[in-house]
Amino acid sequence: MSLPLTPRPRVVPPATFDSNDPAAFATALRSPWYTLIADLQDTVQWATMDYARSQGLKSLWLPLTTRTITCPTGFGSDTEAVKVQVNGVDTYLQDSMQFLLEYGCRLAPGGCYTIMPSFRVETPDATHLNQFTHSEGEIPGGLDDLIRYVNGYVKALARALLDRHGDQLAEGRGDVSHLERMAGHSAPFARVTFDEAVTILGDVEGCVRDEGDWRTLTRKGERLLMSRVSEFVWMTHFDTLSVPFYQAFGNDEAHTALAADLLFGMGEVVGSGERHDDPDQLRKSIALHNVREEEYDWYVRMRQEAPMRTSGFGMGVERFLMWVLDHDDIRDLPLVSRVNEPGAWPDAIVRP
């Protein structure tokens, strides 16, 4: 008589990011968790390329440094760029490739994309990293065109991950039904405006943060909105001052912006928006957001030299994979952790 098979243990992270052991990387090297993540990263890379090419986008090689950041001090910016000096030049590490992808759209008019690191001055927590992998794209057209692109993109990723790793994920993590629901979601994802979201959540405290001139949803609000509307939901048309200056105005005298977040899993996974295509409207938005126009002179001039209506998105790959793995702490996702690093060089370099 054959004995019943013993199920393999669930694949779990070793939580090396939270270890004070400088040689914790050796534990990560032996962990099935990071072997699985390496497999998933490879599939996300290739599936992104396949989908982007099928939609006419081109992959561009862009610098990792920038003199102009997408998170300037002012309304709509909730983070800070990382200042560095390279060859004696004061510059920043990219907080997003968005501006250069907008530039690239003028050279590749069918659209362009990258998957590259982004760097921000943030304290890492369960849903934020200060160094993360950013899948970004910019396409010709407006917000509706962009939403159609992203709907197709995340569904293509879910299908590719199921095709290549479905059994591996089911065995190691216990459930792939969320990927199946996304991959098999034949209709467009649900959409609500920000004002509609506020109405939907109005009976529960702590869901909306009201700063007077602008409002935003809290993480609690995002999750409750998903539970009340759909597990995959777009929220659009934010208060103008709650998003950065480059998001185009809606049809209401600059009270709302043509910006949109795709919520699933832990909340916002994809952020996106239509860009100002008129230089005068862009200047108005820069002033409204209390940003120094001289720091963005080239960005304004680009619209004069090469007018073009574009929209773009950024997806945090680690956030997406956190949803894939049904996990609750993004700090377990990077193959090489940059969390809790000592500020100064240690006596012996023992971390990769």
Secondary structure as GFF3:
##gff-version 3
##sequence-region A 1 352
A	DSSP	three_ten_helix	16	18	.	.	.	ID=ss1
A	DSSP	alpha_helix	24	29	.	.	.	ID=ss2
A	DSSP	alpha_helix	32	54	.	.	.	ID=ss3
A	DSSP	beta_strand	58	59	.	.	.	ID=ss4
A	DSSP	beta_strand	65	66	.	.	.	ID=ss5
A	DSSP	beta_strand	83	86	.	.	.	ID=ss6
A	DSSP	beta_strand	89	93	.	.	.	ID=ss7
A	DSSP	alpha_helix	98	107	.	.	.	ID=ss8
A	DSSP	beta_strand	112	119	.	.	.	ID=ss9
A	DSSP	beta_strand	131	140	.	.	.	ID=ss10
A	DSSP	alpha_helix	143	173	.	.	.	ID=ss11
A	DSSP	alpha_helix	177	183	.	.	.	ID=ss12
A	DSSP	beta_strand	190	193	.	.	.	ID=ss13
A	DSSP	alpha_helix	194	200	.	.	.	ID=ss14
A	DSSP	beta_strand	208	210	.	.	.	ID=ss15
A	DSSP	beta_strand	215	217	.	.	.	ID=ss16
A	DSSP	alpha_helix	219	228	.	.	.	ID=ss17
A	DSSP	beta_strand	233	239	.	.	.	ID=ss18
A	DSSP	three_ten_helix	240	242	.	.	.	ID=ss19
A	DSSP	beta_strand	256	264	.	.	.	ID=ss20
A	DSSP	beta_strand	267	274	.	.	.	ID=ss21
A	DSSP	alpha_helix	279	288	.	.	.	ID=ss22
A	DSSP	three_ten_helix	293	296	.	.	.	ID=ss23
A	DSSP	alpha_helix	297	305	.	.	.	ID=ss24
A	DSSP	beta_strand	310	316	.	.	.	ID=ss25
A	DSSP	alpha_helix	317	324	.	.	.	ID=ss26
A	DSSP	three_ten_helix	330	332	.	.	.	ID=ss27
###
